[in-house]
Amino acid sequence: MPLVRERDGRRLHVKSKLMGESLVSKSFIESLKIAPQQRLFPDINILKIGGQSICDRGIKAIPDIIKEIVANKGEHKILITTGGGTRSRHIYAIGLELGMPTGIIAKFGSSVSEQNALLIAALLYPWGGIKIGHDEIVKLPTYFAEGCIPVMHGMPPYDYFAIRPKSGRIPIHRTDVGTLLLADLIGARSCIFIKDENGLYADDPKKNSDSEFIAEVGVTDLLKKDLDDLIIERPCLEILQNSEVIDKIQIINGLESGNITRALKGEHVGTIINKN
């Protein structure tokens, strides 16, 4: 970019499209021509292991999922994130009762999600499991070259700066959001949410056994449905809709053997939510 000197000759500026422009102008942002987003790690599959749905089940669920992940290590690059689960809900409740702000409550959630990341990484130690932090994303090529399976806690690093929701103070950007933001950041090959249900239903199947199963849906249609409950955090829909590099997410039942393998192979198992 060329340098431009002020009329008084004292200062130099880097001439660019953004020079002197307002970054909050709608018309300017819409007219700004930018390069397509680079997919930094297009061969990495992100698996999010649910907190309440999987981690909290302990020995009844985790060992089989670990075995299936390890079985796929040779064929697929896998980056794991973890949810918080019941323990995070417990500390959320205490924080809300004591009047804690959203940022403090989000920090609580991060600590619990990180505990689960340590748990999963420790179980994967014999096969190269390694717990990493958000700043270590740039080291992923090294970790995979060494045969590692990196595990990261799913909570996005908003922490004290978490955005307060319209209602209540429970942070709406939790581990599902953090996982999808990570997938968008690196341009992942796939983003798969491992839950304890077959996928998305029109209502909570644990409370309504007759609830309609939704095998595939676009974000636009899903938003029109205005469902009372969702299997993923609601901000994920907007993140997916706005992504340049992620065109779908997949929600699978990790308690059914083989589902992780099939999803990693690109098969339609569970629910697929498309960006459109």
C-alpha positions as CSV (number, residue, x, y, z in Angstrom):
1,M,0.0,0.0,0.0
2,P,1.4,3.5,-0.9
3,L,2.2,6.1,1.7
4,V,0.5,9.5,1.7
5,R,2.0,12.6,3.3
6,E,-0.2,15.1,5.0
7,R,-0.4,18.6,3.4
8,D,1.8,20.1,6.2
9,G,4.4,17.5,5.4
10,R,4.8,16.2,8.9
11,R,3.0,12.9,8.9
12,L,2.8,9.8,6.7
13,H,-0.3,7.6,6.4
14,V,-0.8,4.2,4.8
15,K,-3.3,4.7,2.0
16,S,-5.9,2.0,2.1
17,K,-9.6,1.4,1.4
18,L,-10.3,2.0,5.1
19,M,-8.4,5.2,5.4
20,G,-10.6,7.9,6.9
21,E,-13.7,5.7,6.6
22,S,-16.3,5.0,9.3
23,L,-16.3,1.3,10.3
24,V,-19.9,1.5,11.5
25,S,-21.2,2.8,8.1
26,K,-23.6,0.2,6.7
27,S,-23.3,1.4,3.2
28,F,-19.5,1.5,3.3
29,I,-19.2,-2.0,4.8
30,E,-21.6,-3.4,2.2
31,S,-19.7,-1.8,-0.7
32,L,-16.3,-2.8,0.5
33,K,-14.7,-5.4,-1.7
34,I,-12.6,-8.0,0.1
35,A,-10.9,-11.2,-0.7
36,P,-12.7,-14.5,0.0
37,Q,-11.9,-15.9,3.5
38,Q,-9.0,-18.4,3.5
39,R,-9.7,-21.8,4.9
40,L,-6.7,-22.2,7.1
41,F,-7.3,-25.9,8.1
42,P,-9.7,-27.4,5.5
43,D,-8.8,-30.9,6.4
44,I,-9.6,-30.7,10.2
45,N,-12.8,-32.2,11.6
46,I,-14.1,-30.6,14.8
47,L,-15.9,-32.9,17.2
48,K,-17.8,-31.3,20.1
49,I,-18.3,-33.7,23.0
50,G,-21.4,-32.5,24.9
51,G,-21.0,-31.8,28.5
52,Q,-24.4,-32.8,30.0
53,S,-25.2,-35.2,27.2
54,I,-21.8,-37.1,27.2
55,C,-19.2,-36.1,29.7
56,D,-21.6,-36.2,32.7
57,R,-22.4,-39.8,31.8
58,G,-18.9,-40.8,32.7
59,I,-18.0,-44.4,32.2
60,K,-21.4,-45.2,30.6
61,A,-20.6,-43.1,27.6
62,I,-17.1,-41.7,27.4
63,P,-14.9,-44.8,26.9
64,D,-16.8,-46.0,23.8
65,I,-16.6,-42.5,22.3
66,I,-12.9,-42.4,23.0
67,K,-12.4,-45.8,21.3
68,E,-14.3,-44.6,18.2
69,I,-12.3,-41.4,18.0
70,V,-9.0,-43.2,18.3
71,A,-10.2,-45.7,15.6
72,N,-10.6,-42.8,13.2
73,K,-7.4,-41.0,14.1
74,G,-5.4,-42.6,11.2
75,E,-7.9,-41.5,8.5
76,H,-9.1,-38.1,9.9
77,K,-7.5,-35.1,11.6
78,I,-9.7,-34.5,14.6
79,L,-9.9,-31.5,16.9
80,I,-12.1,-32.0,20.0
81,T,-14.0,-29.4,22.0
82,T,-15.9,-30.0,25.2
83,G,-19.1,-28.7,26.8
84,G,-19.7,-27.8,30.4
85,G,-22.7,-29.9,31.4
86,T,-24.5,-30.2,34.7
87,R,-21.7,-28.7,36.8
88,S,-21.8,-25.5,34.8
89,R,-25.5,-25.3,35.3
90,H,-25.1,-25.7,39.0
91,I,-22.5,-22.8,39.2
92,Y,-24.7,-20.7,36.9
93,A,-27.6,-21.2,39.3
94,I,-25.5,-20.1,42.3
95,G,-24.2,-17.1,40.5
96,L,-27.6,-16.0,39.4
97,E,-28.9,-16.3,43.0
98,L,-26.1,-14.1,44.2
99,G,-26.6,-11.5,41.6
100,M,-23.4,-12.1,39.5
101,P,-23.1,-10.4,36.2
102,T,-23.1,-12.3,32.9
103,G,-19.3,-12.0,32.5
104,I,-18.6,-13.7,35.8
105,I,-21.1,-16.4,35.0
106,A,-19.5,-17.0,31.6
107,K,-16.1,-17.3,33.4
108,F,-17.7,-20.0,35.6
109,G,-18.8,-21.9,32.5
110,S,-15.3,-21.7,31.0
111,S,-13.7,-23.3,34.0
112,V,-16.1,-26.3,33.9
113,S,-15.7,-26.7,30.2
114,E,-11.9,-26.7,30.7
115,Q,-12.2,-29.4,33.3
116,N,-14.0,-31.6,30.8
117,A,-11.3,-30.8,28.2
118,L,-8.7,-32.0,30.6
119,L,-10.7,-35.2,31.3
120,I,-11.0,-36.1,27.6
121,A,-7.4,-35.2,26.9
122,A,-6.2,-37.4,29.8
123,L,-8.2,-40.4,28.5
124,L,-6.7,-39.9,25.1
125,Y,-3.1,-39.5,26.4
126,P,-2.1,-43.1,25.2
127,W,-3.0,-42.1,21.6
128,G,-1.6,-38.5,21.6
129,G,-4.3,-36.6,23.4
130,I,-3.2,-33.2,24.4
131,K,-5.1,-30.4,26.0
132,I,-4.6,-27.0,24.3
133,G,-5.8,-23.5,24.8
134,H,-7.3,-21.0,22.4
135,D,-3.9,-19.3,21.7
136,E,-2.5,-22.7,20.5
137,I,-4.6,-22.8,17.4
138,V,-1.6,-21.7,15.4
139,K,0.3,-24.8,16.6
140,L,-2.2,-27.2,15.1
141,P,0.0,-28.2,12.2
142,T,2.7,-29.2,14.6
143,Y,0.3,-31.2,16.8
144,F,-1.1,-33.1,13.9
145,A,2.4,-33.8,12.5
146,E,3.3,-35.3,15.8
147,G,0.2,-37.5,15.7
148,C,-1.7,-35.7,18.5
149,I,-5.4,-35.4,19.1
150,P,-5.8,-31.8,20.4
151,V,-8.6,-31.1,22.9
152,M,-9.8,-27.6,23.7
153,H,-12.6,-26.3,26.0
154,G,-15.5,-25.1,23.9
155,M,-16.4,-21.9,25.8
156,P,-15.5,-18.9,23.6
157,P,-13.0,-16.5,25.2
158,Y,-15.5,-13.7,25.9
159,D,-15.4,-14.5,29.7
160,Y,-15.7,-11.2,31.6
161,F,-16.8,-9.5,28.4
162,A,-19.7,-11.8,27.6
163,I,-22.7,-10.0,26.0
164,R,-25.7,-9.9,28.3
165,P,-28.8,-11.5,26.8
166,K,-32.1,-9.7,26.5
167,S,-33.6,-11.9,29.3
168,G,-31.8,-13.0,32.3
169,R,-28.0,-13.2,32.7
170,I,-27.1,-16.7,31.5
171,P,-24.5,-16.2,28.7
172,I,-25.9,-17.2,25.3
173,H,-22.5,-17.7,23.8
174,R,-21.5,-21.0,25.3
175,T,-19.7,-24.1,24.2
176,D,-21.7,-24.8,21.0
177,V,-21.1,-21.2,19.9
178,G,-17.4,-21.5,20.7
179,T,-17.1,-24.7,18.7
180,L,-18.8,-23.2,15.6
181,L,-16.7,-20.0,15.9
182,L,-13.6,-22.2,15.9
183,A,-14.8,-24.1,12.9
184,D,-15.5,-20.8,11.1
185,L,-12.1,-19.4,12.1
186,I,-10.1,-22.3,10.7
187,G,-12.4,-23.2,7.8
188,A,-12.8,-26.8,9.1
189,R,-13.8,-29.7,6.9
190,S,-16.7,-30.5,9.2
191,C,-18.2,-29.4,12.5
192,I,-20.0,-32.3,14.3
193,F,-21.8,-32.0,17.6
194,I,-21.9,-35.2,19.6
195,K,-25.0,-35.3,21.8
196,D,-27.2,-38.0,23.4
197,E,-30.1,-37.6,21.0
198,N,-30.5,-38.5,17.3
199,G,-30.4,-34.9,16.3
200,L,-32.9,-32.0,16.1
201,Y,-36.5,-32.4,17.2
202,A,-39.4,-30.0,17.0
203,D,-39.6,-30.3,20.8
204,D,-37.4,-31.8,23.6
205,P,-37.7,-35.6,23.0
206,K,-36.9,-36.2,26.6
207,K,-40.1,-34.4,27.6
208,N,-42.2,-35.2,24.5
209,S,-41.6,-38.7,23.1
210,D,-43.9,-37.9,20.1
211,S,-41.8,-34.9,19.0
212,E,-41.1,-34.7,15.2
213,F,-37.5,-35.6,14.2
214,I,-35.9,-33.1,11.7
215,A,-33.3,-34.9,9.6
216,E,-32.2,-31.8,7.6
217,V,-33.2,-28.2,7.6
218,G,-31.8,-24.8,6.5
219,V,-31.2,-22.0,8.9
220,T,-33.9,-19.8,7.3
221,D,-36.6,-22.4,7.7
222,L,-35.4,-23.3,11.2
223,L,-35.7,-19.7,12.2
224,K,-39.2,-19.5,10.8
225,K,-40.2,-22.5,12.9
226,D,-39.4,-20.5,16.0
227,L,-39.0,-23.6,18.1
228,D,-39.3,-23.2,21.9
229,D,-36.2,-25.4,22.4
230,L,-33.2,-26.3,20.3
231,I,-30.5,-28.9,20.6
232,I,-27.8,-26.3,19.9
233,E,-27.4,-22.7,21.2
234,R,-29.4,-20.3,19.2
235,P,-26.6,-17.9,18.2
236,C,-25.1,-20.8,16.2
237,L,-27.8,-20.3,13.6
238,E,-26.7,-16.7,12.8
239,I,-23.0,-17.7,12.9
240,L,-23.6,-20.5,10.4
241,Q,-25.8,-18.3,8.2
242,N,-23.0,-15.6,8.0
243,S,-20.1,-18.0,7.5
244,E,-18.1,-17.9,4.3
245,V,-16.4,-21.2,4.9
246,I,-18.9,-23.5,6.8
247,D,-22.0,-24.5,4.9
248,K,-23.5,-27.0,7.4
249,I,-23.2,-28.4,10.9
250,Q,-24.1,-32.0,11.9
251,I,-25.7,-33.2,15.2
252,I,-25.4,-36.9,16.0
253,N,-26.1,-39.3,18.7
254,G,-22.7,-40.4,20.1
255,L,-24.2,-43.1,22.2
256,E,-24.9,-45.1,19.1
257,S,-21.7,-46.9,18.0
258,G,-20.5,-46.1,14.5
259,N,-22.2,-42.7,14.2
260,I,-19.0,-40.7,14.7
261,T,-17.3,-42.8,12.0
262,R,-20.1,-42.3,9.6
263,A,-20.3,-38.6,10.2
264,L,-16.5,-38.2,9.7
265,K,-16.9,-40.0,6.4
266,G,-19.5,-37.5,5.3
267,E,-22.5,-39.7,5.6
268,H,-25.9,-38.2,6.6
269,V,-26.5,-39.4,10.1
270,G,-28.4,-37.5,12.7
271,T,-29.4,-33.9,11.7
272,I,-27.8,-31.6,9.2
273,I,-28.4,-27.9,9.5
274,N,-27.5,-26.1,6.3
275,K,-26.5,-22.4,6.2
276,N,-29.3,-21.3,3.8
